[in-house]
Amino acid sequence: MGTQVFYISPSPYALFWVSIGFPAFIVAITLGILGLVLYGMEPPQKNRKNRIWTLYPMILLCLVGGSTALVLIFAPRTRAEIAQDRLQIHSLRHGHDVSLKSLIPSEAKMLKWSDIRIRARLNGNSGSGPKMGWFKINDGEKALLIVTDVTELSQIVYLPTQKDYSILLTLDRPREFLAALKETFEDEKR
């Protein structure tokens, strides 16, 4: 059996951040260059106001929105691949490669976002939208989350491993992914 590819489902917030965040990114760069050209990098002096320092919070906000937009533009390349003996997750920052032998497919299941409680962020991105990275969830269980849809309608694939962590993914075809994973695991047993 060849490599099977399953893409991470796009975030429902993607259109908003791309339509707002990317222009904000361009505005931030323009404001930064304009401020440097007009005012230089001198800090404000006691009796003289330097307006460039008032632009910095706006530039920072625009850069955050723009970087979020860029992440969401490249997010469609995020995918999970089931190969002969491996599960490979390709993501911008938090890719992962795990042997199928270390997975516990009998305990793999579908979850809703309401079933998951994030207890701590170990190394990841989180806000009100997508969650990507390493977190502690529920009862202190360590997990790699690549979850782009945190609404009540989300379908999250939960994959426990024998290495004391779990993998949670929002995939475009979650049921097909679980079926393919179990089928590949059965082929490996034979």
Secondary structure, 3 states (H helix, E strand, C coil): CCCEEEEECCCCCHHHHHHHHHHHHHHHHHHHHHHHHHHCCCCCECCECCCHHHHHHHHHHHHHHHHHHHHHHHHHHCEEEECCCEEEEECCCCCEEEEHHHECHHHCEEECHHHCCEEEEEEEECCCCCEEEEEEECCCEEEEEEECCCCCCCCEEEEEECCCEEEEECECCHHHHHHHHHHHHHHHHC
